[in-house]
């Protein structure tokens, strides 16, 4: 509440809420900025470049702080606590591929911000000295420490490292990329270095994040328009021309991935034209048939042996040929 009052004070009453995006952009531009919008990436870039006077910069910082949704997780936590535990936060086989998904507190999607000593930081909330600093940013950084092992127990946190890109490059036969992974290279940084010309060893985290969106977006078939939307989900602003250059660059460098897409899609189209005959491509078997109710089913058996089922698939004309 104090911060929201500060928004009005800083702008001389021109902006009374950080939700007034158009007025916020106008105020900042009148004070030396060149903002096109109030997206996170745009505001962070303006601060990094030192755009605007002290009033514009303070207003931008207030917008970034007050725009955080992360602290709403505390409400979720307090509503889910039974004793000192929370329940019903994971669903087995929550997605069609068989992976777990998060519920409620969304433990799969917690902010990466951290503090050196959570106990000391928490005490600042109790004695209110946190209000001399940045309580919102601090609260965001303390979300992960809310999950704590009981006395005498150990909390083990594990995750696959780059599992999507490793399997993609393996199944697509991208030998060079796999060798880089085996050598301990961060493939997101490798791709970002190729795309943007930034030295691998001196790469800022923000550029590495762009490399991640390229691998996980372009690696799974996104075109330029869809990539723009995908990148926006990571807080990145990309023009359609920039996206087209990124897509073209990735597809040229990793042509094996593109071949993998076409091989598997051709197998699917063939299977649907010739029912009840298994078609294989890249270690994946697809077969199309009907059940007793004459519903069409496409069964895809992936290399692990897991079977994925798709009900009533259809092949229709698309912008670039047949589309599933």
C-alpha positions, 0 to 999 in steps of 0.5 A: 500500500505504501508503494502504491502511494509512492507511485502517485507521489513520484509521478505527481499524480499522473499515474496512481496505479502501476496497472495504468500501463498507458499513463505509466509509459507516457510519463516515462517517455516524457521523462526521457525514456523510449518505452514502447510498452510496459513489459518486464523485459522492456522495463529492465532494458530501460533501467540497464541502459539508464534511460530517463530521469530519476522519476522515470527510473523510480517509477519503472522500479515500482512497476517491476516490484508491484507487478510480481505475482510470486508473493501470492503463493503465500496466500495459497500456502496459508490456505493449504497448510494442515499442521505444518504440511501442505498436501495435493500439490503434485499430480502423477501422470498429469500430462499426456506424456506421463510427467508429473504436474504441479497443483496449488502451491505449484512447487514445479514453478517457484522463483529462482531469487534467493537470499544468503540467510533465510532465517535472518531475512525472515526475522526482518519481517518480524521486527519490520526492518524489512520495510527499510529495504525491499519487502516484495523482492525479499518475500519472493526470494523466501518462497523456496525456503518455506519448504523445509525438512523436519528436524532430523530429516533431509530434503532431497531436490532432484531434476533432470538437466536439460532432458528435453534438448538431450533427448531431442538431439539424441533421437535426431542424430545431432552428434556434434550437439551431443558431444558438446553436452558430454563435454560439459557445455551448456547447450543453451549458451552454445546456441545463444553464442551462435545466434547473437555472437556473444562469447560463450565464457562471457555470456550474461544470464539474460542472453543464456535465457534467450538461448533456452527459448530458442532450443525449447521453442525452435527445437520443437517446431515453432515458426516465427509468429509462435516463437514471438508468443513463446518468448513473451512468456519468458518476458522477452520481447522479440520482433517477428523479423528477429524471430524469423532470423532465429528460426532460420538460424536454428533450422540451418544449424540443426538440420537433423532436428528438422529431418526428424520432424518430417520423418515422424510426420510422414510416418503419421500421415502414412499410417493414417492412409494405411490403417492397421499397419505399423509404420516406423521412423526414428525408433518411433512406431505409429499405427492408426486404427478404430475401436468398437465404436468406430472412433479413430485412434493414433497410437504412438510408441516412443523409444522407451516403450511408452504408448501415447494415444490420440483420439480422432486425429485428422489430416487437413490442408495447412499453410505449408502442406498437410497438417495434423 
